Structures are given as C-alpha cells and as structure tokens.
C-alpha cells in the first residue's frame, strides 16, 4: 500500500514538473500572449479586444474621449522606416473603412490612411516589407497591461516556485522512501 501511494505521488510530482517546465519554455518562446496594448501616437493605439483574441484592433482617441474602435481584425502588421510607420493588413472587417492595408505615422497624428491596396503600400514603403502575425507583434512591441502587471512574469514566477517546490517534494519523498526501506531492513 505504501509503495503504491509513493508511486502515485511521485508520478503526480513528475507530471507536474514536466508540465511546469513546458509552460516556462513556452513563455520564454513567446507562445503565450503577453501584451495587450501598443500606443502608436496620441490619436491611435493597437489593442487586443479580449485575452483570447489573437488579432489586434485600432482605436482612435479624440481630445474628450477614452477611445473608440476604429478597425478590428488586424491579421499582419509591422513597423517600417525605423519605427516611424505602422503598416498592417485587415482581411475581414465589418467597417468598410478598414478593409485591406493601412498605415499610421507614429510621429504625425494626421498622417494615416486606411483601405489601401497592396500596390499602394508597396509604392510608399517598398516591396520588402516583412509582416508579423498581429499577436507576435504585440508580444514584441506592446505593453503588458493597463495596470502595469506583466502577465508572463507572474506566470513564470508562479511556475518557477511550484517547479522547484515539486522537485523538493520529490527529493523529500525519495528520502522518506529510503528511510522507510532502511527501517524495514532493520526489522
């Protein structure tokens, strides 16, 4: 009975150690969504609608407003011209304004265009634009959250503490098992 219980506990600890290690690796490889917001300039920002969302939305801010949704469903996006312009592509959009390519100048709030064709974007920025998936873009360039918490750091800290805690538990169980074995031999 004791051997079965010890085997079950050790198996659970081993599975937890493996899953913690996998989770930490995925966080380090940026597979988890970490950031949700990127301010482009005083009038525009990129944001994720929900935590489950893998696309970005463009919000426009006016002087007396907290911001309203301008375009949603950005599929691919990139910075160009040494972080002067954000260029992106929206495949499907409920708003007619947002279908196709767009660009927004990060230095000039009045320099932006939506509903562009690929040819128009290539004429302005060249043909060698390397886009990223919107979720990868926001993870690299975005800010974590509005209240300043970095989701990935919280998850990493929790996983590291529990990872090392489970290793310590595994070692203690092995020591306990060895002690029980020695006591059994002496009897």
Buried (B, 14 or more C-beta within 10 A) or exposed (E): EEEEEBEEBBEEBEEBBEBBEEBBEEBEEBEBBBBBBBBBBEBBBBBBEEEEBEBBBBBBBEEEEEBEBBBBBBBBBBBBEEEEBBBBBBEEBEBEEBBBBBBBBBEEBEEBEBBBEEEBBBEBBEEEBEBBBBBBBBBEBBBBBEEEEBBBEEBBEEBEEBBEBBBEBBEEBEEEBEEEEEEEEEE
